[in-house]
Amino acid sequence: MKFSDFNLKDTIQDAVTEAGFTEPSPVQKDAIPLVLEGHDLIAQAQTGTGKTAAFGLPTMSMMKADGSVEGLVIVPTRELAMQVSDELYRFGQKSGLKTATVYGGTPYGKQIDRIKQASIVVATPGRLQDLLMSGKIKIKPNFVILDEADEMLDMGFLDEIKNIFTFLPKERQTLMFSATMPNGIRKLAEQILNNPKTVSITKSEKTNTKITQLYYVVQEKERDDALVRLIDYKNPDKCIIFCRMKKEVDRLVAHMTAQGFKVSGLHGDMEQKQREVTIRAFKQGGIDIFIATDVAARGLDVNDVTHVFNYHIPFDSESYVHRIGRTGRGGKTGEAITLVSPNELRTIKRIEKDVGATLVTQVIPTRMEVQNNRSDALISKIADTKVTDKAIELVKTLQHDLDIVTIAHLLASMIQSENSVKGKDTIGLGLEEIALLMERAMQQRGNGGGGRNRRRGNGGSGGGNRGSRNGGSRHGRNGRSSGGRSNGGNRSSRNGGNNS
């Protein structure tokens, strides 16, 4: 099926084509025809499945751009409000459909002015309720969408949402999108929807099949070293690291900045202006690594994130799905990497069962493997580099005192010294040791528990356990223009000034 099969308005279809969308995702395929037919809708689908287009494209296709607010989208967080608004603006620009973003922490006046010019308002519940109850705005949208409804329930916005609907026209088309359907959401749906149709993405589609899911077993004290080593080895274009706590984000931002990475953080204690600056810098390439709590898991939409790292395994399977959904978006591939301690192995098996996917265990690369990876990339980069006139002059100058072979050796040595890999040689557990611990963990589970198994050996793990490495399973980027940090490639501009 193609997007052109939906018979969307020409200007909307043109925007879809320009965005490079051709085949709809499962939720888009099922939801768009029902919305175009005028039905209220309950759609259960995970983040990263294309829900914004699933409700945005059909509703905008039916809008008239008559100067009034025709669509209202209610979302749980400021970050998600900005992301949804940006995407809807992109789809509706050719149709003359303007969007207004409404959330707390910013002046009322500017937001009210934008609402007066908008066809679509994207709002968080608290600020929207304030504007409606104070009489500062009066809107009569034909289309009302609740996005991430379960998240709004978890955040305690149920009363605000119910109150908001008392200010909205009874004649409307209402769409509800939610990753899960707890009782509170079902009851709310009964109150605000009229004979809704239902779309539900099956469990096998909960995680994007284009995301490679890996996990590495390390001791608790090795997490920082393991993270740096994996980023050195994978050399991601753009990645997100998820932490459990705010203080963990701040500490890790400082640590990664000290290692020379271009990094910034996001958590709930940050001022709104700082949040916006940080997200914009990440989107535009000012920073390569984004460290965040789960506040960003549902609210950050960047299509070119190549890797997601779970510094700690999330507390529940739903959070895991939302986190890794930040990569592999827009039809692209991605990698989700989770660091786990030996006593968290049973949690990995539970997540596998819950999300219907296989998480593959691998071993943290050694320093030599990272060095070899960088050398391969460096050789490729040198071979592809264009010789400049200044370079020719430099070699001629050096030839006054040195022969050409010595010059080549000196330059190569200089590059290699800047390309050295820090840290201890081996980090984490080997495959054989992981397999043994996993077997014991599952036996304990079958026996109803028991004492924790102590890891044999030390943090470095013996060379025998490393013998089970399978080089063919590596996902190195040998074709990248730069193998690592500070080697004159695309990472040479890293500095500490982008730390938030």
C-alpha positions as CSV (number, residue, x, y, z in Angstrom):
1,M,0.0,0.0,0.0
2,K,1.2,3.5,-0.8
3,F,0.3,6.9,0.8
4,S,-1.2,7.9,-2.6
5,D,-3.9,5.2,-2.1
6,F,-5.4,7.2,0.7
7,N,-6.5,10.0,-1.7
8,L,-5.4,12.7,0.6
9,K,-5.7,16.4,-0.4
10,D,-3.2,17.2,-3.1
11,T,-1.2,19.7,-1.0
12,I,-1.0,17.2,1.9
13,Q,0.1,14.4,-0.5
14,D,2.7,16.7,-2.0
15,A,4.1,17.3,1.6
16,V,4.2,13.6,2.2
17,T,6.1,13.0,-1.0
18,E,8.6,15.7,-0.2
19,A,9.1,14.1,3.2
20,G,10.1,10.9,1.5
21,F,7.3,8.8,2.8
22,T,6.0,6.1,0.5
23,E,4.6,3.1,2.4
24,P,2.5,3.7,5.5
25,S,3.4,2.0,8.8
26,P,0.9,-0.5,10.2
27,V,-0.9,2.1,12.4
28,Q,-1.1,4.6,9.5
29,K,-2.4,1.9,7.2
30,D,-5.2,1.0,9.6
31,A,-6.0,4.4,11.1
32,I,-6.0,6.8,8.2
33,P,-8.9,5.3,6.3
34,L,-11.1,5.2,9.5
35,V,-10.3,8.9,10.3
36,L,-11.1,9.9,6.7
37,E,-14.4,8.2,7.0
38,G,-15.2,10.4,10.0
39,H,-15.0,7.8,12.8
40,D,-13.9,8.4,16.3
41,L,-10.9,6.2,17.0
42,I,-8.9,4.4,19.7
43,A,-5.5,3.5,18.4
44,Q,-3.1,1.4,20.5
45,A,0.5,1.6,19.2
46,Q,4.0,2.1,20.5
47,T,6.0,5.3,20.1
48,G,8.0,5.5,16.9
49,T,5.3,3.8,14.8
50,G,4.3,7.0,13.0
51,K,1.3,8.0,15.1
52,T,1.6,11.8,14.3
53,A,1.2,11.1,10.6
54,A,-1.6,8.6,11.4
55,F,-3.8,11.4,12.9
56,G,-2.2,14.4,11.3
57,L,-2.5,13.6,7.6
58,P,-6.2,12.6,7.5
59,T,-7.4,15.4,9.7
60,M,-5.3,18.1,7.9
61,S,-6.6,16.7,4.6
62,M,-10.1,17.5,5.8
63,M,-9.3,21.0,7.2
64,K,-10.4,24.2,5.3
65,A,-7.7,26.6,6.5
66,D,-10.5,29.2,7.2
67,G,-8.7,31.1,9.9
68,S,-10.2,29.2,12.9
69,V,-8.7,26.5,15.1
70,E,-9.9,23.3,13.4
71,G,-7.6,20.8,15.2
72,L,-6.5,20.4,18.8
73,V,-3.8,17.9,19.8
74,I,-3.3,17.3,23.5
75,V,0.1,15.8,24.6
76,P,1.7,15.1,27.9
77,T,5.0,17.0,27.7
78,R,6.4,20.2,26.3
79,E,9.0,18.3,24.4
80,L,6.3,16.2,22.6
81,A,4.2,19.3,22.0
82,M,7.2,20.9,20.1
83,Q,7.9,17.7,18.1
84,V,4.3,17.1,17.1
85,S,3.8,20.8,16.2
86,D,7.0,20.7,14.0
87,E,5.8,17.6,12.2
88,L,2.3,18.9,11.6
89,Y,3.6,22.2,10.3
90,R,5.8,20.4,7.8
91,F,2.8,18.4,6.6
92,G,0.4,21.3,6.5
93,Q,2.6,24.2,5.2
94,K,1.6,23.8,1.6
95,S,-2.1,23.8,2.6
96,G,-1.8,27.1,4.6
97,L,-2.3,25.3,7.9
98,K,-0.4,27.0,10.7
99,T,0.3,25.4,14.1
100,A,0.5,26.9,17.6
101,T,2.4,25.2,20.4
102,V,1.0,25.7,23.9
103,Y,2.7,24.7,27.1
104,G,3.7,26.1,30.6
105,G,6.7,28.1,31.4
106,T,6.3,30.7,28.7
107,P,4.3,34.0,28.5
108,Y,0.6,33.7,27.8
109,G,0.5,36.7,25.4
110,K,2.7,35.2,22.6
111,Q,0.9,31.9,22.8
112,I,-2.5,33.5,22.6
113,D,-1.4,35.5,19.5
114,R,-0.3,32.4,17.8
115,I,-3.5,30.5,18.6
116,K,-5.5,33.3,16.9
117,Q,-3.5,32.7,13.7
118,A,-3.4,28.9,13.9
119,S,-5.4,26.1,12.3
120,I,-4.0,23.5,14.7
121,V,-3.1,23.9,18.4
122,V,-0.8,21.4,20.1
123,A,-1.0,21.8,23.8
124,T,-0.1,20.3,27.2
125,P,-3.1,19.8,29.5
126,G,-2.1,22.2,32.3
127,R,-1.6,25.3,30.2
128,L,-4.5,24.5,27.9
129,Q,-6.9,24.2,30.9
130,D,-5.6,27.6,32.3
131,L,-6.3,29.3,28.9
132,L,-9.8,27.8,28.6
133,M,-10.9,28.4,32.2
134,S,-9.6,32.0,32.3
135,G,-11.5,32.8,29.0
136,K,-8.3,33.9,27.3
137,I,-9.1,31.6,24.4
138,K,-12.3,30.1,23.0
139,I,-11.8,27.4,20.4
140,K,-14.3,25.1,18.6
141,P,-12.1,22.4,16.9
142,N,-13.6,19.9,14.6
143,F,-10.8,17.4,15.4
144,V,-9.5,16.6,18.9
145,I,-6.6,14.2,19.4
146,L,-5.2,12.8,22.6
147,D,-1.7,11.6,22.0
148,E,0.2,9.4,24.5
149,A,-3.0,9.2,26.5
150,D,-1.6,6.6,29.0
151,E,1.4,8.9,29.7
152,M,-1.0,11.7,30.6
153,L,-2.8,9.4,32.9
154,D,0.5,8.4,34.6
155,M,1.4,12.1,35.0
156,G,-1.9,12.8,36.8
157,F,-3.6,14.8,34.1
158,L,-6.9,12.9,34.0
159,D,-8.9,15.6,35.8
160,E,-7.5,18.4,33.6
161,I,-8.4,16.4,30.4
162,K,-11.9,15.8,31.6
163,N,-12.3,19.5,32.4
164,I,-10.8,20.5,29.0
165,F,-13.5,18.5,27.2
166,T,-16.3,20.5,28.9
167,F,-15.1,23.5,26.9
168,L,-15.0,21.7,23.6
169,P,-17.9,21.3,21.1
170,K,-19.9,18.1,21.4
171,E,-20.0,17.8,17.6
172,R,-16.4,16.8,16.9
173,Q,-14.3,13.9,15.8
174,T,-12.1,12.6,18.6
175,L,-9.1,10.4,18.3
176,M,-7.2,8.7,21.1
177,F,-3.7,7.3,20.7
178,S,-2.1,5.3,23.5
179,A,0.7,2.8,23.9
180,T,-1.2,0.9,26.6
181,M,-4.8,0.7,27.6
182,P,-5.2,0.8,31.4
183,N,-8.6,1.0,33.0
184,G,-8.4,4.7,33.4
185,I,-7.9,5.3,29.7
186,R,-10.7,2.9,28.8
187,K,-13.1,4.7,31.1
188,L,-12.0,8.1,29.7
189,A,-12.6,6.8,26.1
190,E,-16.1,5.8,27.1
191,Q,-16.8,9.4,28.2
192,I,-15.3,11.4,25.3
193,L,-15.5,9.2,22.2
194,N,-18.6,8.3,20.2
195,N,-18.8,4.7,18.9
196,P,-15.1,4.6,18.3
197,K,-13.4,2.2,15.9
198,T,-10.3,0.4,17.3
199,V,-6.9,-0.1,15.8
200,S,-4.4,-2.2,17.8
201,I,-0.9,-3.0,16.7
202,T,0.0,-6.6,17.6
203,K,2.6,-7.5,20.1
204,S,5.0,-8.7,17.4
205,E,5.0,-5.1,16.1
206,K,5.8,-3.5,19.5
207,T,9.5,-3.1,18.7
208,N,10.7,-1.9,15.3
209,T,12.2,-4.9,13.4
210,K,14.8,-2.5,11.9
211,I,16.3,-1.9,15.4
212,T,19.2,-4.3,16.3
213,Q,18.9,-4.9,20.1
214,L,22.1,-5.8,22.0
215,Y,23.1,-6.1,25.6
216,Y,26.5,-6.2,27.3
217,V,27.1,-7.6,30.8
218,V,29.3,-5.5,33.0
219,Q,30.0,-5.0,36.7
220,E,28.4,-2.0,38.2
221,K,31.7,-0.1,38.5
222,E,32.4,-0.7,34.8
223,R,29.4,1.1,33.4
224,D,31.2,4.4,32.6
225,D,34.2,2.6,31.0
226,A,31.9,0.3,29.0
227,L,29.8,3.2,27.7
228,V,32.9,5.1,26.5
229,R,34.4,2.0,24.9
230,L,31.2,1.2,23.0
231,I,30.8,4.7,21.7
232,D,34.4,4.7,20.6
233,Y,33.8,1.4,18.8
234,K,30.4,2.1,17.3
235,N,31.2,5.7,16.5
236,P,27.5,6.7,16.2
237,D,26.5,9.7,14.1
238,K,23.9,10.7,16.8
239,C,22.9,8.8,19.9
240,I,20.8,9.1,23.1
241,I,21.9,7.7,26.4
242,F,19.0,7.0,28.9
243,C,19.5,7.1,32.6
244,R,17.1,6.5,35.5
245,M,17.7,9.6,37.6
246,K,18.4,13.3,37.1
247,K,21.6,13.2,39.2
248,E,22.8,10.4,37.0
249,V,22.3,12.5,33.9
250,D,24.2,15.4,35.4
251,R,27.1,13.2,36.5
252,L,27.3,11.4,33.2
253,V,27.2,14.7,31.2
254,A,30.3,15.8,33.2
255,H,32.1,12.5,32.7
256,M,31.4,12.3,28.9
257,T,32.4,15.9,28.4
258,A,35.7,15.3,30.2
259,Q,36.3,12.4,27.7
260,G,36.0,14.9,24.8
261,F,32.5,14.2,23.6
262,K,30.0,16.8,22.4
263,V,27.3,16.0,24.9
264,S,24.3,17.6,26.6
265,G,21.6,16.4,29.0
266,L,17.8,16.7,29.5
267,H,15.8,16.1,32.6
268,G,12.8,17.5,34.5
269,D,14.7,20.1,36.6
270,M,15.9,22.1,33.6
271,E,14.4,25.4,32.6
272,Q,12.2,25.4,29.6
273,K,14.5,27.7,27.6
274,Q,17.4,25.5,28.3
275,R,15.4,22.4,27.2
276,E,14.6,24.1,23.9
277,V,18.2,25.1,23.2
278,T,19.4,21.7,24.1
279,I,17.0,19.8,21.9
280,R,17.6,22.3,19.0
281,A,21.3,21.7,19.3
282,F,20.9,18.0,19.2
283,K,18.6,18.2,16.1
284,Q,20.9,20.5,14.2
285,G,24.1,18.6,15.0
286,G,25.6,20.9,17.6
287,I,25.9,18.0,20.0
288,D,26.3,14.3,19.1
289,I,25.3,12.7,22.3
290,F,22.1,13.4,24.3
291,I,21.8,12.1,27.9
292,A,18.3,12.0,29.3
293,T,15.9,10.6,31.7
294,D,12.7,8.9,30.5
295,V,11.1,12.4,30.2
296,A,12.6,12.4,26.7
297,A,11.6,8.8,25.8
298,R,8.2,9.8,24.5
299,G,8.8,13.5,23.7
300,L,11.9,13.5,21.6
301,D,11.5,13.0,17.8
302,V,14.8,13.1,15.8
303,N,14.9,10.9,12.7
304,D,18.6,10.5,12.4
305,V,19.5,8.9,15.8
306,T,21.6,5.9,15.0
307,H,22.0,4.4,18.5
308,V,20.2,4.3,21.8
309,F,22.1,3.3,24.9
310,N,20.4,2.2,28.1
311,Y,23.0,3.1,30.8
312,H,20.8,1.2,33.2
313,I,18.1,-1.3,32.1
314,P,14.7,0.5,32.5
315,F,12.3,-0.6,35.3
316,D,9.6,-2.0,32.9
317,S,9.2,-3.3,29.4
318,E,7.1,-0.4,28.2
319,S,9.8,2.1,29.1
320,Y,12.3,-0.1,27.2
321,V,10.1,0.0,24.1
322,H,9.7,3.8,24.3
323,R,13.4,4.4,24.8
324,I,14.6,2.3,21.9
325,G,11.9,3.7,19.7
326,R,14.0,6.9,19.5
327,T,16.2,5.1,16.8
328,G,15.2,3.3,13.7
329,R,12.7,6.0,12.7
330,G,11.6,7.0,9.3
331,G,12.4,3.6,7.8
332,K,16.0,3.8,8.9
333,T,17.9,1.1,10.8
334,G,19.2,1.6,14.3
335,E,20.9,-0.1,17.3
336,A,19.6,-0.3,20.9
337,I,22.3,-1.2,23.4
338,T,21.7,-2.0,27.0
339,L,24.2,-2.3,29.8
340,V,23.3,-4.9,32.5
341,S,24.9,-6.3,35.6
342,P,25.0,-10.0,36.2
343,N,22.0,-9.9,38.6
344,E,19.9,-8.2,35.9
345,L,20.0,-11.1,33.4
346,R,16.6,-12.4,34.4
347,T,15.2,-8.9,33.6
348,I,16.6,-9.2,30.1
349,K,14.6,-12.4,29.6
350,R,11.5,-10.9,30.9
351,I,11.8,-7.9,28.5
352,E,12.4,-10.3,25.6
353,K,9.2,-12.1,26.4
354,D,7.2,-8.9,26.9
355,V,8.3,-7.1,23.8
356,G,8.4,-10.1,21.5
357,A,12.0,-9.6,20.4
358,T,15.4,-11.2,20.9
359,L,18.2,-9.2,22.6
360,V,21.6,-10.5,21.5
361,T,24.4,-10.6,24.0
362,Q,27.8,-9.4,22.9
363,V,31.2,-8.6,24.6
364,I,32.7,-5.2,25.1
365,P,35.4,-4.7,22.5
366,T,39.0,-4.7,23.7
367,R,41.3,-1.8,23.2
368,M,43.0,-3.6,20.4
369,E,39.7,-4.2,18.6
370,V,38.8,-0.5,18.8
371,Q,42.2,0.4,17.6
372,N,42.0,-1.9,14.7
373,N,38.5,-0.5,13.9
374,R,39.9,3.0,13.9
375,S,42.9,2.0,11.8
376,D,40.7,0.5,9.1
377,A,38.6,3.7,9.0
378,L,41.7,5.8,9.0
379,I,43.1,3.9,6.0
380,S,39.9,4.3,4.2
381,K,39.8,8.0,4.9
382,I,43.4,8.5,3.8
383,A,42.7,6.6,0.5
384,D,39.7,8.9,-0.2
385,T,41.4,12.2,0.7
386,K,42.1,14.6,-2.1
387,V,45.7,15.9,-2.3
388,T,45.9,19.7,-1.9
389,D,48.5,22.1,-3.1
390,K,49.4,23.1,0.5
391,A,50.0,19.4,1.3
392,I,52.4,19.1,-1.7
393,E,54.3,22.2,-0.6
394,L,54.6,20.8,3.0
395,V,56.1,17.5,1.8
396,K,58.5,19.4,-0.5
397,T,59.7,21.4,2.6
398,L,60.1,18.3,4.7
399,Q,62.1,16.6,1.9
400,H,64.9,19.1,2.4
401,D,65.9,17.1,5.6
402,L,64.0,13.8,5.3
403,D,63.4,11.1,2.8
404,I,59.8,10.4,1.7
405,V,59.5,7.1,3.6
406,T,60.6,8.7,6.9
407,I,58.1,11.6,6.2
408,A,55.3,9.0,5.8
409,H,56.3,7.1,8.9
410,L,56.4,10.3,11.0
411,L,53.0,11.6,9.8
412,A,51.4,8.1,10.4
413,S,52.9,8.0,13.9
414,M,51.5,11.5,14.6
415,I,48.0,10.5,13.5
416,Q,48.2,7.2,15.5
417,S,49.3,9.0,18.7
418,E,46.2,11.2,18.4
419,N,44.1,8.1,17.8
420,S,45.0,6.0,20.8
421,V,42.4,4.2,22.8
422,K,42.2,4.9,26.6
423,G,41.1,2.6,29.4
424,K,41.9,-1.0,30.4
425,D,42.1,-3.7,27.8
426,T,39.1,-5.8,28.7
427,I,35.8,-4.6,30.2
428,G,32.8,-6.7,31.2
429,L,32.1,-10.4,31.0
430,G,32.9,-12.8,28.2
431,L,30.3,-14.8,26.3
432,E,31.0,-18.1,28.1
433,E,30.7,-16.5,31.5
434,I,27.5,-14.7,30.5
435,A,26.0,-18.0,29.2
436,L,26.8,-19.7,32.5
437,L,25.3,-16.9,34.6
438,M,22.2,-16.8,32.4
439,E,21.7,-20.5,32.9
440,R,22.1,-20.2,36.7
441,A,19.8,-17.2,36.8
442,M,17.0,-19.1,34.9
443,Q,17.5,-22.2,37.2
444,Q,17.1,-20.0,40.2
445,R,13.9,-18.6,38.7
446,G,12.6,-22.1,38.1
447,N,13.5,-23.0,41.7
448,G,11.7,-20.0,43.1
449,G,14.8,-17.9,43.8
450,G,17.9,-18.5,45.8
451,G,21.0,-16.7,46.6
452,R,22.8,-14.6,44.0
453,N,25.7,-16.2,42.2
454,R,29.0,-14.4,42.7
455,R,31.0,-13.7,39.7
456,R,34.2,-15.6,39.4
457,G,37.3,-13.7,38.7
458,N,37.8,-9.9,38.5
459,G,36.4,-7.0,36.4
460,G,38.7,-7.7,33.6
461,S,37.6,-11.3,33.0
462,G,40.2,-13.8,32.0
463,G,41.5,-14.3,28.6
464,G,39.8,-17.7,28.3
465,N,36.4,-16.1,28.5
466,R,37.4,-13.7,25.8
467,G,38.2,-16.6,23.6
468,S,34.5,-17.0,22.7
469,R,34.3,-13.7,20.8
470,N,32.8,-13.9,17.4
471,G,34.3,-11.2,15.3
472,G,31.6,-11.8,12.6
473,S,28.9,-10.5,15.0
474,R,30.5,-7.1,15.3
475,H,28.7,-4.0,14.0
476,G,31.7,-1.8,13.4
477,R,31.6,1.2,11.1
478,N,34.7,0.6,9.0
479,G,33.3,2.7,6.2
480,R,33.0,5.9,8.3
481,S,35.1,8.8,7.4
482,S,36.6,8.8,10.9
483,G,37.3,5.9,13.1
484,G,37.3,7.7,16.5
485,R,37.8,10.9,18.4
486,S,40.2,13.7,17.8
487,N,41.7,12.2,14.6
488,G,40.9,15.0,12.2
489,G,37.5,13.4,11.2
490,N,34.0,14.4,11.9
491,R,34.5,14.1,15.6
492,S,37.5,16.5,15.7
493,S,35.3,19.4,16.8
494,R,34.3,17.9,20.1
495,N,34.8,20.2,23.0
496,G,33.5,20.8,26.4
497,G,31.7,24.1,25.6
498,N,28.5,22.4,24.6
499,N,27.9,21.0,28.0
500,S,24.6,22.0,29.5
